[in-house]
Every structure is written in structure tokens, then in C-alpha cells.
Amino acid sequence: MKEATMKGFAGKVAVVTGASGDIGLAIARELAAGGAAVWCVDVRPPAQGIEGEEGLRYAELDITDSAAVTAFFERVRAEGGPATLVVNAAGGPGSVRTPVDEVTDEAWHRVLTLNLTGTFHCCREAVRHLKAAGLPGSIVNISSGAGRTYSRTGVQAYAAAKAGVIGLTRQLARELGPHGIRVNCVAPGLIVSDGTREEIGRLGDENLATHLSGVSMGRLGEAEDMVAPVVFFLDDAAGYVTGQTISADGGSIMLG
Ligand SMILES: NC(=O)c1ccc[n+]([C@@H]2O[C@H](COP(=O)([O-])OP(=O)(O)OC[C@H]3O[C@@H](n4cnc5c(N)ncnc54)[C@H](O)[C@@H]3O)[C@@H](O)[C@H]2O)c1
């Protein structure tokens, strides 16, 4: 009988940041279902509670704190081996719809630091351990449609940071290919989550209909919709795919 193409994650160690959020948690649960031991990392515990769920373990970590990220990846190595699967899903836009001439330095840096520098911290530490152990690995960064075109809610720093995540992904893929480490990116469209529920509620019927008219699949995304694109990149079966960004947005942005 032919072996299945997708290899699954049995015996692998994974780190998912932002795992108390809807998208991160959906990804973490899928990896655990595929056999991985998953570190669920966030600044707040998961609202739904993951105690007792096989394969999932919560660790508090602020990805903007470089020293804490270094210590965390060392802990992962010491307690079960280096993470060969890493998903950088922690992020968010901060306050929306501020005209650029009213954006403070603090607001700009906060969003850049969370979405771009935090992702860099985690990539760097994951790579340090993979290289030291001589292991191949797969990293998936979560960008946004805002990073491919523009932020729907007009957050300049978010659009810049998420475009930066795509650039970082390409650059790391190029550098790390010879080490067997693949780095790819998923760019969600508007997805119903803790981070967006309020904003979606504020849209109103007319604005929602306008938004959906630009979505080929004609509906908002769910966190579960983000799982398959991430899993595809992570799986060893995608061993010849690196440096790529997939939009998971119901067919909103279509790039050649
Ligand atoms: N939901 C959407 O419409 C959408 C669209 C495009 C991109 N994204 C991106 O997808 C990712 C997941 O978003 P989501 O919709 O699940 O949002 P969410 O708000 O539900 O989850 C984000 C998680 O990141 C965590 N977090 C924030 N700061 C952190 C820090 N310093 N260290 C560690 N964790 C931190 C939050 O506590 C939260 O649990 C984010 O990177 C977001 O920018 C979301």
C-alpha cells in the first residue's frame, strides 16, 4: 500500500506563540492531534483551558522580551528536545483608525515590537537550537492581508510589521535552506477571533456586506480555516517549499 503523502507530527516538539488566541489554539490542537508535543505560549492563559488535553502544555511568555524568549527556548530544549516546528501566531494590530499624523512613537513601536521583533526573537532562538542539534525544522510565521496590501482598519504600524514578517520569512528561508530549516508564512484575511470579534461587531451590516463582496468565498474566515495552510507548510511532505506566503482569506487577495 502507498504511504500517505502527509507525514504528520508524531514525536516532534512544537512551539506555537499566541496559542491562547483562536488561531494559535486551533493550530496547536491540530499539531497535538498529529502527535506533536506542543508548547502553547502566550502572555495570558487560554480562555478555553487546555489542562488535560493530550499533547498541549501552556507556558507564559512575552515574545517581546528577548531574554525571556532565549530562556524559554532553552527550557524547551532541556525538557524534551528542541522545537523542530514553530508557529509564530502572537500578534495584533493595537488601536485602529488613528490618522498617521496622530500616531505616537509609543504606539508605533509597540505594534512593530510585538508583530515583527517578537517574531524575530522566536525565529532566532528556534534556529540557534536547531543548528546546535543539527536538526532540520519548519517555521511558519503569521502575517496578514495587511502585510500584502493594506490594513483594512488603517493601522500603519501593523501593515508595516506584517509586510516585515513576509520579508523576514523570505530572508530566513534563503539563509537557512542549507541547514534544512524551512521558513514560510500564512497571511490570514479577516478571521473571527478574540482579536477581531469586537471590530467585526462594529462593522454593521452594510460594511460587512461590502467586505464580503471582496471575499470570493463570500464569508468571514474562522480560526479553523488557518489550520490546513499552516500544517501544509510544517509537514515534512512540503520539504521542497520554503520562503513562501499563502493568503488564507477566502480568495480576497490573488497574487500571481
Ligand atoms: N483575526 C484576524 O482577522 C487576523 C487577520 C490577519 C492576521 N491575523 C494574525 O493572526 C495572529 C493570531 O491572531 P488572532 O486573530 O488569533 O488574535 P487573538 O487576539 O485571538 O490572538 C493573539 C494572541 O497573541 C497573544 N499575545 C499578544 N501579545 C503577546 C506577547 N507579547 N507575547 C505572547 N503572546 C502575545 C494574545 O494574548 C493573544 O492570545 C496574529 O498574529 C494576528 O495579527 C489575524
The ligand as an SDF file (V2000), in Angstrom:
LIG
                    3D

 44 48  0  0  0  0  0  0  0  0999 V2000
   -8.0750   37.5120   13.1600 N   0  0  0  0  0  0  0  0  0  0  0  0
   -7.7670   38.1220   12.0260 C   0  0  0  0  0  0  0  0  0  0  0  0
   -8.6290   38.6440   11.2970 O   0  0  0  0  0  0  0  0  0  0  0  0
   -6.3370   38.1700   11.5820 C   0  0  0  0  0  0  0  0  0  0  0  0
   -6.0710   38.6340   10.2940 C   0  0  0  0  0  0  0  0  0  0  0  0
   -4.7760   38.6980    9.8630 C   0  0  0  0  0  0  0  0  0  0  0  0
   -3.7500   38.2970   10.6820 C   0  0  0  0  0  0  0  0  0  0  0  0
   -4.0200   37.8700   11.9370 N   0  0  0  0  0  0  0  0  0  0  0  0
   -2.8900   37.4770   12.7840 C   0  0  0  0  0  0  0  0  0  0  0  0
   -3.1000   36.1700   13.2680 O   0  0  0  0  0  0  0  0  0  0  0  0
   -2.4540   36.0240   14.5230 C   0  0  0  0  0  0  0  0  0  0  0  0
   -3.4230   35.4500   15.5460 C   0  0  0  0  0  0  0  0  0  0  0  0
   -4.4840   36.3830   15.7130 O   0  0  0  0  0  0  0  0  0  0  0  0
   -5.8920   36.0450   16.3390 P   0  0  0  0  0  0  0  0  0  0  0  0
   -6.9130   36.5650   15.4320 O   0  0  0  0  0  0  0  0  0  0  0  0
   -5.9690   34.6290   16.7830 O   0  0  0  0  0  0  0  0  0  0  0  0
   -5.8510   37.0620   17.5520 O   0  0  0  0  0  0  0  0  0  0  0  0
   -6.0120   36.8430   19.1120 P   0  0  0  0  0  0  0  0  0  0  0  0
   -6.0080   38.1990   19.6880 O   0  0  0  0  0  0  0  0  0  0  0  0
   -7.1900   35.9480   19.3330 O   0  0  0  0  0  0  0  0  0  0  0  0
   -4.6630   36.0740   19.4690 O   0  0  0  0  0  0  0  0  0  0  0  0
   -3.4250   36.6820   19.5510 C   0  0  0  0  0  0  0  0  0  0  0  0
   -2.7480   36.1410   20.7920 C   0  0  0  0  0  0  0  0  0  0  0  0
   -1.4300   36.7280   20.9070 O   0  0  0  0  0  0  0  0  0  0  0  0
   -1.1920   36.9110   22.2920 C   0  0  0  0  0  0  0  0  0  0  0  0
   -0.1430   37.9000   22.5320 N   0  0  0  0  0  0  0  0  0  0  0  0
   -0.2390   39.2410   22.4380 C   0  0  0  0  0  0  0  0  0  0  0  0
    0.9220   39.8110   22.7840 N   0  0  0  0  0  0  0  0  0  0  0  0
    1.7750   38.8040   23.0960 C   0  0  0  0  0  0  0  0  0  0  0  0
    3.1220   38.7600   23.5250 C   0  0  0  0  0  0  0  0  0  0  0  0
    3.8260   39.8980   23.7130 N   0  0  0  0  0  0  0  0  0  0  0  0
    3.6940   37.5640   23.7610 N   0  0  0  0  0  0  0  0  0  0  0  0
    2.9900   36.4110   23.5820 C   0  0  0  0  0  0  0  0  0  0  0  0
    1.6990   36.3990   23.1660 N   0  0  0  0  0  0  0  0  0  0  0  0
    1.1070   37.5780   22.9380 C   0  0  0  0  0  0  0  0  0  0  0  0
   -2.5330   37.4020   22.8340 C   0  0  0  0  0  0  0  0  0  0  0  0
   -2.6230   37.2670   24.2340 O   0  0  0  0  0  0  0  0  0  0  0  0
   -3.4970   36.5150   22.0690 C   0  0  0  0  0  0  0  0  0  0  0  0
   -3.8310   35.3480   22.7930 O   0  0  0  0  0  0  0  0  0  0  0  0
   -1.9110   37.4080   14.8870 C   0  0  0  0  0  0  0  0  0  0  0  0
   -0.5500   37.4810   14.5310 O   0  0  0  0  0  0  0  0  0  0  0  0
   -2.7310   38.3280   14.0140 C   0  0  0  0  0  0  0  0  0  0  0  0
   -2.0400   39.5370   13.7470 O   0  0  0  0  0  0  0  0  0  0  0  0
   -5.2920   37.7820   12.4160 C   0  0  0  0  0  0  0  0  0  0  0  0
  1  2  1  0
  2  3  2  0
  2  4  1  0
  4  5  1  0
  4 44  2  0
  5  6  2  0
  6  7  1  0
  7  8  2  0
  8  9  1  0
  8 44  1  0
  9 10  1  0
  9 42  1  0
 10 11  1  0
 11 12  1  0
 11 40  1  0
 12 13  1  0
 13 14  1  0
 14 15  2  0
 14 16  1  0
 14 17  1  0
 17 18  1  0
 18 19  2  0
 18 20  1  0
 18 21  1  0
 21 22  1  0
 22 23  1  0
 23 24  1  0
 23 38  1  0
 24 25  1  0
 25 26  1  0
 25 36  1  0
 26 27  1  0
 26 35  1  0
 27 28  2  0
 28 29  1  0
 29 30  1  0
 29 35  2  0
 30 31  1  0
 30 32  2  0
 32 33  1  0
 33 34  2  0
 34 35  1  0
 36 37  1  0
 36 38  1  0
 38 39  1  0
 40 41  1  0
 40 42  1  0
 42 43  1  0
M  CHG  2   8   1  16  -1
M  END
$$$$
